[in-house]
Amino acid sequence: MSVTIAGIEFENHEYDEHADVLYLDVEGYAGGSADAYATPEGHGVEYDESGRVIALTLVNVKRLIERGGQLTITWPEVVGRVPSTQVIRALATAA
């Protein structure tokens, strides 16, 4: 199951339930990107050399969804709003 955010399909996901962190990355991601950005919400966004988003680290994801019904991810020129159903499916399959 993949998760799509702002038109980017993240094929891989891993949820750390203890830390409440969801890791998402695109197919072929090998770790250690060329550039990274911390969003105002405290999430991490990784880019490849061409500026394409290749990985996300979403912190306090379950708590934020339970509190507000959605997850906001802000990065330069893009605001991704993720319906809770997308994230909840990733959490369920990762458990």
Buried (B, 14 or more C-beta within 10 A) or exposed (E): EBBEBEEBEBEBBEBEEEEBBBBBBBEEBEEEBEEEBEBEBEBBBBBBEEEEBBBBBBBBBBEBBEEEEBBBBBBEEEEBEBEBEBBEBBBEEBE
